Amino acid sequence: MNKLQHRRVLLGVTGGIAAYKAAEVLRQCQVMGAEVRVVMTPAATEFITPLTFQALSGSPVHTQLLDAEEEAGMGHINLARWADVILVAPASADFIARLASGMANDLLTTLLLASEKSVMLAPAMNRAMFDDLNTQKNIRQLESQGVVILGPAEGVQACGETGMGRMLEPEALALAVAEHFQTGELAGLNVLLNAGPTREAIDPVRYISNHSSGKMGFSLAQACVEAGAHVTLVAGPVHLPTPSGVKRIDVISANEMTEAVMSKSKQADIFIASAAVVDYTPVEIAENKIKKSASEMQLTLVKTTDILTKVATEDDSTFCVGFAAETDNLETYAKDKLERKSLDMIAANWIGRESGGFNSDYNALSVYWESGFQELGSMPKPDLARELVALIAKRYHEKNTI
Ligand code: PMT
């Protein structure tokens, strides 16, 4: 159920009796894997305390527009940037009216005005207030501006009346937020990925490997699931949880990774090679621990199979995306790999720079294909993965409709 894994949900709570249910909305989003932060209007704090949301979210709750301490910590612009989506639940008639008229007279309306992210509102109010022409006009206007309106539901209301105006149940709201992220760009396609390092044994205690953490590849696997693909992930030795909906095959060595990838590549529409496969492996693995008596020692290494080239040349119909990890001449080396390995696309990243690379939570990519190029700037790997997957989907569909 980790449909909101790595998603940042900003929950806005406005003044209405359904505000008490917002605590459960927060919990449901968390259960689905989201990180949640809360902004309350002053009226909402009359119905439920900020402390409740602080305890549940583990983060300070923001209530004031002009609070020097909060602005120094995470001001409204930063909060707007932090969120992937803003869900206002409950959204009162007054709040909806203020938002529709473009007012910025409290933190939540100001933040929404400053935000370019998706906004979802869960109206909750007395049925007559909901039916009122002004409320209906405001809702239609917000919808025409791209705001997603969730509900309301019909039923018995806190005021004792029955009709439209009940806030949707917390689980339904969390699910609606999750569905919002399902892009469908790769709907029904089989995507095969590899991620992480490989480990090449020298003897029973030593091995050759590299600094890959698997974060980039696991983020890509998650982004492919969100895009509607059936995803198989061949993972080297890393300590990362499997993204929800992903079939994972664990391997250790380059040889095992080659076998696992080749056993699945025939069914793959797309192969994304983000793994840092070790290029040379010892010819022999010593049976016992090598003694360190000699002052020097020599290891004979042999090249590992180039998995990416093998898939690209043996499975002509598979759309192949390679990675290039470079410390210098990024563009030249990346373009050389694109051509030499017969790839459809290559995503190149710098190693040893501030923009990210190995083991970092951030990365930046220069993406090349035969007739084009796109720069994806430094950002958290889950966000970068979504951008790269959108680009892959676009190129894949272009190639397959020609
Ligand atoms: O795992 P993280 O810590 O998140 O770091 C991410 C990353 C830096 C590992 C990732 O973004 C990345 O760059 N992965 C590719 C690393 C690499 O091995 O690059 P390369 O330039 O040496 O290889 C080029 C391509 O050939 C890669 O797609 C690689 O998977 C593939 N290859 C290489 C050798 C080999 N024997 N078989 C291969 O398939």
Boltz pocket constraint, residues with backbone or C-beta under 6 A from the ligand:
constraints:
  - pocket:
      binder: B
      contacts: [[A, 196], [A, 197], [A, 211], [A, 212], [A, 213], [A, 214], [A, 215], [A, 216], [A, 217], [A, 254], [A, 273], [A, 274], [A, 275], [A, 276], [A, 277], [A, 278], [A, 279], [A, 304], [A, 305], [A, 306], [A, 307], [A, 308], [A, 309], [A, 321], [A, 322], [A, 323], [A, 324], [A, 325], [A, 326], [A, 337], [A, 347], [A, 349], [A, 357], [A, 358], [A, 359], [A, 360]]
      max_distance: 6.0
